[in-house]
Amino acid sequence: MPRFSFVVIAYNVESYIKDCLRSVMAQSLRDIEVVIVDDYSTDNTAAIISDTIRGDRRCRLVRHNENCGAHIARKSGVAQTHGDYVVFVDGDDRVKPDLCERLEEVYQHESPDILRFCREVVSPEISQESARKLEASFNCDTGHRVDNEILLSVFSDEYHVRGTWSVIDCSFRGEMLRQSFQQMTNHPIGRMQDSYEFFVLADAAKSMQVMREYRGLLYSYGTGVSGDNRQSLSRFEKGQSGIHSSLAALLDYANTRDDEVVSQCAGWMRRTALSIVGRDWSGRLPMSEQIASFKLLRNTWGDVETAYIIAEPLSARARWVWDNGGYPDYADPMVQWELLFSELSISDDTDPLVTEKIRYCSKLCNAVEYREDSRIRDDILIWQSSDAHMKEIQRAARLEQIRRSAMQRTVLGRILTGRISIRALAVLFPQGSKRRKVAGKIKKAHAMFASGVWKGYSVKTLFVKGRSVLRRLSA
């Protein structure tokens, strides 16, 4: 069994794939296997792969008979791996030759299910300064996370530093990865498929660490859907449809899990995906094509989610107009977006945060139109001033709830709440043992404290009873 497995997925990357494979094959730690999946490339990619890996018994090529997309390519590759740990590489990226060696240094002392390393952005399209800023957005130090904290550190705003859902800058424990990919959908999904994959993996993982100082991935920015460039209408349509399929797979998975944190994170991901579509729609298409794609958005997402998509740019623009005074002319994007927004049949969503944002956007637009109405003006000012404070209060409350839930999962927590199973109690606290007696006394003390009966005791009685309890515990 190899120590590390690489899964390299490739589709029409003839200009990059040779350098990609050479970087993987040149690892200073030689105990590796390389599974390359060619997702039915129509250029010279497959031939270049065959020539590059010829004679290296560590490498094997899997070819698809049709183009299935990145998720199915990764799923095919994972099924062929045998390594203790697995690393994903996209065919247009490269890795540093000491990647496995540096990962192994960590694994000699720790064994996290997910070990994230950093990336170095390589792009001829952007300046060095822009590349460094982009690296900072990817290379987030989320610290050491365990259990539900892993999901929350990526799929929520609960922590001030949020990690990415990328799978190409991580090393995953092989057995966990293979089991997780087995239960993932067998249907092709599109753009942002890695958000679905990382969601399932983060839910399965028990621990995650970050290698803060090591940039092991050489990331080619701008060769795929990455970048900030304009898009054609057809590319946007394909992209938003892909996001819809990836989000649907994620929500389907979340519905199989009876877990409050999983549901919370799935809701966050839904809102985030809609916001990404909204930013792409308003930022990568000219106004004429935004109007042309409006019907498509309604057909794909429905009226409520389309309202949220349009509210992403519309509320920002309306806020700017509101803060700067005056009224927008007909050519202003706000006017065009508001006309589309007003065509939608909007009802309350199952997610109150979706409903709140749509209502806020509508209220802002009304405030601009009826600026002289003091009641509307005051309402908007109150909303704006309380929003940030309320979010901070809600975040603190949710983190406290998560902390308490984690405590209840410990053995002592389960004893105190009476939820430990009889079998586990018999193993951990055998009949007649001192540990069992102490656990019983703690449980009784907790029940008395929770009942509130102690509030009726005098200070002297509480002191005597407390001393008695301590004496029994130490006996």
C-alpha positions in Angstrom: 0.0 0.0 0.0 1.5 3.4 -1.0 1.9 6.1 1.5 0.3 8.8 -0.8 -2.1 8.6 -3.7 -2.5 11.4 -6.2 -5.7 11.8 -8.2 -5.1 14.0 -11.2 -8.1 14.9 -13.3 -7.7 16.2 -16.8 -9.9 17.6 -19.5 -8.6 19.4 -22.6 -5.4 20.6 -20.8 -2.8 19.7 -23.4 -0.8 22.8 -22.7 -0.4 22.1 -19.0 -0.8 18.3 -18.3 2.9 17.4 -18.9 4.2 19.9 -16.4 1.5 18.8 -14.0 2.4 15.1 -14.1 6.1 15.8 -14.0 5.7 17.8 -10.8 3.8 14.9 -9.2 6.2 12.2 -10.4 9.2 14.2 -9.2 8.1 13.9 -5.5 11.2 13.5 -3.2 9.2 10.9 -1.2 8.9 8.0 -3.7 6.3 5.9 -2.0 3.4 7.2 -4.1 0.8 6.1 -6.7 -0.6 8.4 -9.4 -4.1 7.9 -10.8 -4.8 10.1 -13.8 -8.4 10.4 -15.1 -8.9 11.7 -18.6 -12.5 13.0 -18.8 -12.9 12.3 -22.5 -10.6 15.1 -23.7 -11.1 16.1 -27.4 -7.6 17.6 -27.8 -4.2 15.9 -27.4 -4.4 15.5 -23.6 -4.7 11.7 -23.5 -1.7 11.1 -25.8 0.5 13.5 -23.8 -0.5 11.7 -20.5 0.4 8.3 -22.0 3.8 9.5 -23.3 4.6 11.3 -20.0 3.9 8.3 -17.6 5.3 5.6 -19.9 7.7 3.4 -17.9 6.6 4.6 -14.5 4.8 1.8 -12.8 3.5 4.1 -10.1 1.2 5.8 -12.7 -2.0 4.5 -14.4 -4.5 6.2 -16.7 -8.2 5.9 -16.5 -10.2 7.1 -19.5 -13.8 8.1 -19.6 -16.0 7.2 -22.6 -17.9 10.5 -22.3 -17.3 13.8 -20.6 -18.8 13.6 -17.1 -17.3 16.6 -15.3 -14.8 17.1 -12.5 -16.9 15.4 -9.7 -17.3 12.1 -11.6 -13.6 12.2 -12.7 -12.6 12.5 -9.0 -15.0 9.8 -8.0 -13.5 7.5 -10.6 -10.0 8.3 -9.5 -10.7 7.9 -5.8 -12.1 4.4 -6.4 -8.7 3.4 -7.9 -6.6 4.6 -4.9 -4.9 2.6 -2.2 -2.8 5.1 -0.3 -2.9 6.0 3.3 -3.5 9.6 2.2 -4.9 11.1 -1.0 -4.1 14.4 -2.7 -6.2 15.9 -5.6 -4.5 17.8 -8.4 -6.2 19.5 -11.3 -4.5 19.0 -14.7 -3.6 22.6 -15.2 -1.9 23.0 -11.8 1.4 21.7 -10.3 2.7 20.7 -6.9 6.1 21.3 -5.4 8.5 18.3 -5.4 8.7 18.2 -1.6 5.0 18.2 -1.0 4.7 14.6 0.2 7.9 14.9 2.3 6.5 18.0 4.1 3.1 16.3 4.6 4.9 13.3 6.1 6.7 15.5 8.6 3.2 16.4 10.0 1.9 12.8 9.9 4.8 11.6 12.0 3.4 13.5 14.9 -0.3 14.1 14.1 -3.0 12.2 12.1 -5.7 14.7 11.0 -8.4 13.5 8.6 -7.9 16.7 6.6 -4.5 18.4 6.4 -4.6 21.6 4.4 -1.5 23.3 2.9 -1.2 26.6 1.2 -1.0 27.6 -2.5 1.1 29.9 -4.6 -0.8 31.7 -7.4 0.8 31.4 -10.9 -0.8 33.6 -13.5 0.4 35.8 -16.4 -2.9 37.7 -16.3 -2.6 39.5 -13.0 0.1 41.5 -11.3 2.3 40.1 -8.5 0.6 42.3 -6.0 -2.8 40.9 -7.1 -1.5 37.4 -6.9 -0.3 37.9 -3.3 -3.8 39.3 -2.3 -5.4 36.3 -4.0 -3.1 33.9 -2.1 -4.1 35.5 1.2 -7.8 34.8 0.4 -7.0 31.1 -0.2 -4.4 30.6 2.5 -6.6 31.1 5.5 -5.4 29.7 8.9 -8.6 28.3 10.4 -6.5 26.6 13.1 -7.1 23.1 14.5 -10.8 22.1 14.2 -12.6 19.0 15.3 -16.0 17.4 14.7 -18.7 20.0 13.8 -16.2 22.8 14.0 -14.8 21.6 10.6 -18.0 22.2 8.8 -18.6 25.5 10.6 -15.2 26.8 9.8 -15.9 26.6 6.1 -19.7 26.7 5.7 -20.7 29.5 8.1 -19.7 32.9 9.3 -19.4 31.7 12.9 -15.7 32.2 13.0 -13.9 35.4 12.0 -11.5 33.4 9.7 -13.4 31.2 7.2 -11.6 28.5 5.2 -12.2 27.6 1.6 -14.1 24.5 0.3 -11.4 23.7 -2.2 -10.2 20.1 -2.3 -7.0 20.6 -4.3 -5.0 22.0 -1.4 -5.6 19.2 1.0 -4.4 15.8 1.9 -7.2 13.5 3.1 -7.0 10.3 5.1 -7.5 7.6 2.4 -10.0 5.4 4.1 -12.3 8.3 5.1 -12.0 9.8 1.6 -12.9 6.5 -0.1 -15.9 5.9 2.1 -17.2 9.5 1.7 -16.9 9.4 -2.1 -18.7 6.1 -2.2 -21.8 7.7 -0.8 -21.6 10.8 -3.0 -23.9 11.2 -6.0 -23.1 9.2 -9.2 -24.7 11.9 -11.3 -22.6 14.5 -13.1 -22.7 17.9 -11.4 -21.3 21.2 -12.6 -19.5 24.3 -11.3 -18.6 24.4 -7.6 -18.7 20.6 -7.3 -15.9 20.9 -4.8 -18.2 22.7 -2.4 -20.4 19.6 -2.3 -17.4 17.2 -2.1 -15.8 19.2 0.8 -19.1 19.5 2.6 -19.5 15.7 2.7 -15.8 15.2 3.7 -15.9 17.9 6.4 -19.0 16.2 7.9 -17.2 12.9 8.0 -13.9 14.2 9.3 -13.0 14.3 13.0 -10.0 16.6 12.8 -8.6 19.2 10.4 -5.3 21.1 10.5 -3.6 23.8 8.4 0.1 24.0 7.4 0.4 27.7 7.6 3.8 28.3 6.2 4.0 25.8 3.4 2.8 26.6 -0.2 2.8 23.2 -1.8 0.3 23.9 -4.7 1.2 26.0 -7.7 -2.2 27.2 -8.7 -2.9 28.4 -12.3 -5.3 31.2 -11.9 -7.6 32.2 -14.8 -7.3 29.0 -16.9 -10.7 27.6 -15.9 -13.7 29.5 -14.5 -11.5 31.3 -12.1 -10.7 34.9 -12.7 -12.8 38.1 -12.9 -13.1 38.4 -16.6 -16.3 38.9 -18.6 -18.3 35.9 -19.6 -20.3 35.0 -22.6 -24.0 34.4 -22.1 -23.7 30.7 -22.9 -20.8 30.3 -20.4 -22.8 32.1 -17.7 -25.8 29.9 -18.4 -23.7 26.7 -18.1 -22.1 28.0 -14.9 -25.2 28.9 -13.1 -26.8 25.6 -14.1 -23.7 23.8 -12.7 -24.0 25.7 -9.4 -27.6 24.7 -9.2 -26.8 21.0 -9.7 -23.9 21.1 -7.1 -26.1 22.9 -4.6 -28.9 20.4 -5.1 -26.5 17.5 -4.4 -25.3 19.2 -1.2 -28.9 19.9 0.0 -29.9 16.3 -0.8 -27.0 15.0 1.3 -27.8 17.4 4.2 -31.4 16.1 4.2 -30.2 12.6 4.9 -28.4 13.8 8.1 -30.4 14.5 11.2 -28.0 17.1 12.5 -28.7 20.7 13.4 -25.2 21.9 12.4 -25.3 20.2 9.0 -28.7 21.9 8.3 -27.3 25.2 9.4 -24.3 24.9 7.2 -26.4 23.7 4.2 -28.6 26.8 4.6 -25.5 29.0 4.6 -24.2 27.3 1.5 -27.5 27.9 -0.3 -27.4 31.6 0.4 -23.8 31.8 -0.6 -24.4 30.0 -3.9 -27.2 32.3 -4.7 -25.0 35.3 -3.9 -22.2 34.0 -6.2 -24.7 33.6 -9.1 -25.9 37.2 -8.4 -22.3 38.6 -8.5 -21.5 36.7 -11.7 -24.8 37.8 -13.3 -24.3 41.5 -12.5 -20.5 41.6 -12.8 -19.6 39.4 -15.7 -22.5 40.1 -18.2 -23.4 43.4 -19.9 -26.9 44.7 -19.0 -28.4 43.5 -22.3 -27.4 39.9 -21.5 -28.5 40.3 -17.8 -32.0 41.0 -19.1 -31.8 38.2 -21.7 -30.8 35.7 -19.0 -33.5 36.7 -16.5 -36.0 34.1 -17.8 -33.4 31.4 -17.6 -32.7 32.3 -13.9 -36.4 32.1 -13.1 -36.7 28.7 -14.9 -33.6 27.3 -13.0 -34.1 28.8 -9.5 -37.8 29.8 -9.2 -39.0 33.3 -8.3 -37.9 33.5 -4.6 -34.3 32.3 -5.2 -34.1 34.6 -8.3 -35.2 37.5 -6.1 -32.3 36.7 -3.8 -29.9 36.5 -6.7 -30.9 39.9 -8.0 -31.0 41.3 -4.4 -27.3 40.7 -4.2 -26.3 43.5 -6.6 -29.5 45.5 -6.3 -29.3 46.0 -2.5 -25.7 47.1 -2.8 -26.5 49.6 -5.5 -29.6 50.9 -3.7 -27.6 51.3 -0.5 -25.0 53.4 -2.4 -27.7 55.5 -4.0 -29.4 56.0 -0.7 -26.2 57.0 1.1 -25.2 59.5 -1.7 -28.6 61.2 -2.1 -30.5 62.0 -5.3 -32.3 59.6 -7.6 -30.9 57.3 -10.2 -31.6 58.0 -13.9 -33.1 55.4 -16.2 -29.6 54.1 -17.4 -28.6 53.4 -13.8 -28.3 49.6 -13.1 -30.5 50.0 -10.0 -33.4 51.0 -12.2 -32.9 48.0 -14.6 -32.5 45.6 -11.8 -35.5 46.9 -9.8 -37.7 46.5 -12.9 -36.7 42.8 -13.1 -37.0 42.4 -9.4 -40.6 43.8 -9.4 -41.7 41.1 -12.0 -41.1 38.3 -9.5 -43.8 36.7 -7.5 -42.2 36.7 -4.1 -43.4 34.8 -1.0 -41.7 34.0 2.3 -38.9 31.4 2.0 -38.4 28.5 4.4 -35.1 30.2 5.3 -35.9 33.4 7.3 -32.5 34.9 6.3 -33.5 34.6 2.6 -36.8 36.3 3.3 -35.1 39.0 5.3 -32.6 39.9 2.6 -35.3 40.1 -0.1 -37.5 42.3 2.2 -34.5 44.5 3.0 -33.8 45.0 -0.7 -37.4 45.9 -1.4 -37.4 48.3 1.5 -34.2 50.0 0.3 -35.6 50.5 -3.2 -38.8 52.0 -1.7 -36.7 54.3 0.5 -34.9 55.7 -2.5 -38.1 56.2 -4.4 -39.9 57.9 -1.5 -36.9 59.6 0.1 -38.9 62.4 1.6 -41.1 60.0 3.6 -39.6 60.4 7.1 -41.1 57.1 8.4 -39.4 55.1 5.7 -36.1 57.0 6.2 -36.1 56.4 9.9 -37.0 52.7 9.4 -34.0 52.2 7.1 -31.6 54.0 9.5 -32.7 51.8 12.4 -32.3 48.7 10.3 -28.8 49.7 9.2 -27.6 50.6 12.7 -28.9 47.5 14.4 -27.8 45.0 11.7 -24.1 44.6 12.5 -24.7 44.5 16.3 -27.5 41.9 16.0 -25.3 39.6 13.8 -22.5 39.7 16.4 -24.9 38.8 19.2 -26.4 35.9 17.1 -22.9 34.7 16.2 -21.8 34.6 19.8 -25.0 32.8 20.8 -24.5 30.1 18.1 -20.9 29.6 19.1 -22.0 29.1 22.8 -24.6 26.6 21.7 -22.0 24.7 19.6 -19.6 24.7 22.6 -22.3 23.3 24.9 -23.2 20.6 22.3 -19.6 19.6 22.1 -19.4 19.3 25.9 -22.4 17.1 25.9 -20.7 14.7 23.6 -18.0 14.0 26.1 -18.3 11.1 28.5 -18.8 13.4 31.5 -21.4 15.5 29.7 -23.3 12.4 28.8 -23.2 11.2 32.4 -24.5 14.6 33.6 -27.3 14.7 31.1 -28.2 11.1 31.6 -27.7 10.1 28.0 -24.9 7.6 28.2 -25.9 4.1 27.2 -26.1 1.3 29.7 -23.5 -0.7 27.7 -21.1 2.2 27.7 -21.7 2.8 31.4 -21.0 -0.9 32.2 -17.6 -0.7 30.3 -16.4 2.7 31.5 -17.8 2.5 35.0 -18.0 -1.1 36.2 -20.5 -2.1 38.9 -19.1 -1.5 42.4 -16.1 0.6 41.1 -15.1 3.9 42.7 -15.5 5.6 39.3 -19.1 4.5 39.1 -19.8 5.8 42.6 -18.2 9.1 41.9 -20.2 9.4 38.6 -23.5 8.7 40.5 -22.7 11.3 43.0 -21.9 13.9 40.3 -25.2 13.1 38.6 -27.2 13.5 41.8 -25.4 16.8 42.5 -26.1 18.0 39.0 -29.8 17.1 39.3 -30.1 19.0 42.6 -28.4 22.0 41.1 -30.6 22.0 38.0 -33.8 21.6 40.1 -33.0 24.9 41.9 -33.9 23.5 45.3 -30.5 24.7 46.6 -31.8 28.3 46.3 -33.9 27.8 49.4 -30.9 26.7 51.6 -29.1 29.1 53.9 -25.4 29.9 53.3 -24.5 27.7 56.3 -26.5 24.7 55.0 -24.9 25.1 51.5 -21.5 25.2 53.1 -22.1 22.0 55.1 -23.6 20.1 52.2 -20.8 21.2 49.9 -18.2 20.1 52.3 -20.0 16.8 52.7 -20.1 16.2 49.0 -16.4 17.0 48.6 -15.5 14.6 51.5 -17.5 11.8 49.8 -15.9 12.4 46.4 -12.4 12.2 47.8 -13.2 9.1 49.9 
